[in-house]
Amino acid sequence: MTRRRYTMPILLVLSFVAVCGCGGRGAHREPSAETPRSAAPTSHEIAGSKMTIADRNGRWTLNVSAERVKAAGVEGPYELAPAECTYQQAGRRPVFMRATRARLDEKDEKLVLEGNVHITSGAWQLEADRVEYDLNAGEVVAPGRTKWSFDPEQMAGEQSGRAGEGEER
């Protein structure tokens, strides 16, 4: 009779364990060759970033600061918002750039600034809606609607890089 008394509870416990399982989860299985792995993320978004990009030959350096950075990959191109940049080239004054958003393409060595663009260097200032800046040449290559202004006080103290041009001898 003792056997019969314990048979029913034992069967209930075993059936419960069979249905629910016991202990921890099963071992982690590697995905099979038939199961496709999920694709790597197609973009990265970084909040509050500073980066420096330098020419391989050491001719120029670009320091960038932005609240938000979004990139297709580690190599870029980078979308910056809002962007503050400082371009430095040997023998020239630094160029300070500020815009609502910017797109930096390191491979093409190009910086596109859009929305309330301000660029200053020494005696001149440029205001525009959109500007493309060639990092390799160190100059604006495709301005949008622009407003250029010059500070005569700073210009009077500077010597022009093209001194003697247009003078009669």
Secondary structure, DSSP 8 states (H G I E B T S, - for coil): -HHHHHHHHHHHHHHHHHHH--SS--------TTS------S-EEEEEEEEEEE-TTSSEEEEEEEEEEEESSTT--EEEEEEEEEEEETTS--EEEEESEEEEETTTTEEEEEEEEEEEETTEEEEEEEEEEETTTTEEEEE-SEEEEE-HHHHHHS--TTTTTT---
